[in-house]
Amino acid sequence: MAVHELFAYLRAADAEAAIAFYAEAFGATEKFRLVEPGGRIGHAELQIGPAILMLSAEFPEYGIRASDPQAAGGFALHLHVDDADATIAAAVAAGATVVRAPRDHFYGERSGTVRDPFGYDWMIGHSIEEVEPAEMQRRYDALYGPGASR
């Protein structure tokens, strides 16, 4: 079996509002959508940079539910951008809330995390230095290993 692509597929209680948010916050463009006769968005595809984000409305009758916007989710999406601070500011201006303010990290990235109005966390970062895995591990150990001062 060969895997050709991996897509994030989000569900939102208000898929129309989610599409508008992702367009404003991240510059997403809508490729297309499928709408059921009752008006719910059954499937939409958004282009964000080179990636495709898929989403739909909730369909509880099929066990398809949106995330709880008030609860931390079990995963995050990571956007690698040119300017993390500017992208985080744009997301906040569009309605996201800051989970972790942007800062420089040991692994060579400046990044922060926002939660969108639909309950999804977005880690947003840009490279500040190339760090080889062995050096990254050394830095990680220094930060979090036994005897590390935090």
C-alpha positions as CSV (number, residue, x, y, z in Angstrom):
1,M,0.0,0.0,0.0
2,A,1.4,3.4,-1.0
3,V,0.3,6.6,0.8
4,H,0.1,9.5,-1.6
5,E,-1.1,12.3,0.6
6,L,-2.4,13.1,4.1
7,F,-5.1,15.7,4.6
8,A,-6.4,17.3,7.8
9,Y,-10.2,17.0,7.9
10,L,-11.9,19.3,10.3
11,R,-15.5,19.5,11.4
12,A,-17.2,22.7,12.5
13,A,-20.6,23.4,13.9
14,D,-20.7,26.4,11.5
15,A,-18.7,25.3,8.5
16,E,-19.5,28.5,6.6
17,A,-18.0,30.6,9.4
18,A,-15.0,28.3,9.6
19,I,-14.3,28.8,5.9
20,A,-14.5,32.5,6.3
21,F,-12.2,32.4,9.3
22,Y,-9.5,30.3,7.6
23,A,-9.7,32.7,4.6
24,E,-9.2,35.8,6.8
25,A,-6.7,34.3,9.2
26,F,-4.5,32.1,7.0
27,G,-5.3,33.3,3.4
28,A,-7.2,30.1,2.5
29,T,-9.0,30.0,-0.8
30,E,-12.0,27.7,-1.3
31,K,-11.5,25.2,-4.1
32,F,-15.0,23.9,-3.9
33,R,-17.8,22.7,-1.6
34,L,-20.7,20.2,-1.6
35,V,-23.9,21.3,0.1
36,E,-26.8,19.1,1.1
37,P,-30.3,20.3,0.3
38,G,-30.8,21.5,3.8
39,G,-27.8,23.8,3.5
40,R,-25.2,22.0,5.6
41,I,-21.7,21.8,4.0
42,G,-21.0,18.2,3.5
43,H,-17.5,18.7,2.2
44,A,-15.3,21.7,1.4
45,E,-11.7,21.9,0.3
46,L,-9.5,24.9,1.1
47,Q,-6.1,25.7,-0.3
48,I,-3.7,27.1,2.4
49,G,-0.3,27.6,0.7
50,P,0.5,24.2,-0.9
51,A,-1.7,22.2,1.4
52,I,-5.4,21.2,1.2
53,L,-7.5,21.5,4.3
54,M,-10.8,19.6,4.2
55,L,-13.8,20.4,6.4
56,S,-17.5,19.8,6.9
57,A,-20.3,20.7,9.1
58,E,-21.5,18.4,11.8
59,F,-23.6,15.4,10.9
60,P,-24.6,14.0,14.3
61,E,-26.8,11.4,12.7
62,Y,-23.6,9.8,11.3
63,G,-21.5,10.4,14.4
64,I,-19.7,13.3,12.8
65,R,-19.2,16.0,15.5
66,A,-17.3,19.2,15.7
67,S,-14.6,20.0,18.3
68,D,-15.7,21.8,21.4
69,P,-14.4,25.4,21.0
70,Q,-14.0,25.6,24.8
71,A,-12.0,22.5,25.3
72,A,-8.4,21.7,24.4
73,G,-8.2,19.2,21.6
74,G,-6.1,16.1,21.3
75,F,-4.1,17.4,18.3
76,A,-2.8,20.5,16.7
77,L,-2.2,21.6,13.1
78,H,1.2,23.2,12.3
79,L,1.6,26.0,9.8
80,H,5.1,26.8,8.8
81,V,5.1,30.4,7.5
82,D,7.4,33.3,6.7
83,D,6.5,35.3,9.8
84,A,4.9,33.5,12.7
85,D,4.3,36.7,14.7
86,A,2.4,38.3,11.8
87,T,0.4,35.2,11.1
88,I,-0.5,34.8,14.8
89,A,-1.6,38.4,14.9
90,A,-3.8,37.9,11.8
91,A,-5.4,34.8,13.3
92,V,-6.1,36.7,16.6
93,A,-7.6,39.6,14.6
94,A,-9.8,37.1,12.8
95,G,-11.1,35.7,16.1
96,A,-8.5,33.2,17.4
97,T,-7.2,33.2,20.9
98,V,-3.5,32.9,21.9
99,V,-2.7,29.6,23.7
100,R,1.0,30.2,23.7
101,A,2.6,33.5,22.6
102,P,5.3,33.2,20.0
103,R,8.9,32.8,21.2
104,D,12.1,31.3,20.0
105,H,12.5,27.5,20.6
106,F,15.5,25.2,21.1
107,Y,14.6,23.3,17.9
108,G,15.3,26.3,15.7
109,E,11.8,27.7,15.2
110,R,10.0,30.8,16.4
111,S,6.4,29.7,17.1
112,G,3.3,30.1,19.1
113,T,-0.1,28.5,19.2
114,V,-3.6,29.9,18.7
115,R,-7.0,28.2,19.1
116,D,-9.5,29.0,16.4
117,P,-13.1,29.8,17.1
118,F,-14.0,26.2,16.2
119,G,-11.8,24.5,18.8
120,Y,-8.7,23.6,16.8
121,D,-5.2,24.5,17.9
122,W,-2.8,25.9,15.3
123,M,0.9,25.9,16.0
124,I,2.4,28.6,13.8
125,G,6.1,29.0,13.3
126,H,9.0,30.0,11.1
127,S,12.6,28.8,11.0
128,I,15.2,30.8,12.9
129,E,18.1,28.3,12.6
130,E,18.8,24.8,11.1
131,V,19.3,22.4,14.0
132,E,20.5,18.8,13.4
133,P,18.6,16.1,15.3
134,A,21.6,15.3,17.6
135,E,21.9,18.9,18.6
136,M,18.2,19.2,19.1
137,Q,18.3,16.2,21.4
138,R,21.2,17.7,23.3
139,R,19.2,20.9,23.8
140,Y,16.1,19.0,24.8
141,D,18.0,17.0,27.4
142,A,19.5,20.3,28.8
143,L,16.0,21.7,29.1
144,Y,14.1,18.7,30.3
145,G,16.5,16.0,31.4
146,P,17.4,15.0,35.0
147,G,18.8,17.9,36.9
148,A,17.7,20.5,34.3
149,S,16.6,23.9,35.6
150,R,13.3,24.9,34.2
